[in-house]
Each structure stands twice: as structure tokens, then as C-alpha cells.
Amino acid sequence: MGVGLDNIDTMNADDSIKRETKLFGLIAEEAMTNRLFVLLNKMIKPEAMMIPMNIRADDFYFTVSNMKKSHVNGAYIAHEYQEEVLDLLDEKDEIVEVYGKCDFILRDGEKLKGFLIEKNDVKSLEHLADDISKIMKEN
């Protein structure tokens, strides 16, 4: 007996991306195994959608650099790349400067702004989704 597609937990309720949908990536070596994108999508849709992006270390610089000219509005950066991304940022918030790592980037025109949402502690997903929504509204 097979499982119907309606029983599979996917990125958003209707799996649609509209022209006005803000797109965010979850950049990690093993993004598909990180369920964060599924949980966050339940909180930030329908205005936005987070898509998993499996990015190898040797492709990280190229991928993030090209976000400046893409339609992706930003990305959550997994732990393995939070220090490496600093060299690619055009602007950093004060917390990024203090902690020397970044877990969320936002594209503003052709600039990348870096934020540290989790501030080196474990927050609930609701706070993370709220922070992402706040950053989106400010920019």
C-alpha cells in the first residue's frame, strides 16, 4: 500500500511559489536532512518560503556570492558555514561583529546583510520565525 502525496509533509500547504513570494534558502551541506526548513515554512508562509539548498564546501562561496543577483531574498546559514560567510557580507549587524559568525543573510538590492538571529543561544522556532519576519519588514 503506497502513501499518497497528500500525506507527505512538504514545504508549504499548496506547494506553490507566486511572483510575490519571498524566497529564502537553508544553506547547509545536508540541508534536506535538516527539518528546520519545513518547520519554519509553516510559520512564514504564505508570504515567504524557505527551500533547502544542499551546498558543498567548495561551492559555498560561489553560491552565496551569486545570491546578490538572484531572486532569493536571503538564507539561513547552517552552523558549518556561519564563520565562512562573513567574508561575503557587505554589511553586518553589531551582533555578527561581536560573535564573529552569521546565521541569516538578507539580500538588499545587490548587497548581502548579515545577522545573527540565534545570538549564540538556543531559541524556539517561533522566535526564529518572528526574527526572520521582522528583518524582512525592515528591509
Secondary structure, DSSP 8 states (H G I E B T S, - for coil): ----GGGS--SSTT----TT-EEEEEEETTGGG-THHHHHHHHHTTTEEEEEEE--HHHHHHHHHHGGGSSEEEEEE-GGGTTGGGGG-SEE-HHHHHHT--SEEEEETTEEEEE-SSTTS---HHHHHHHHHHHHHH-
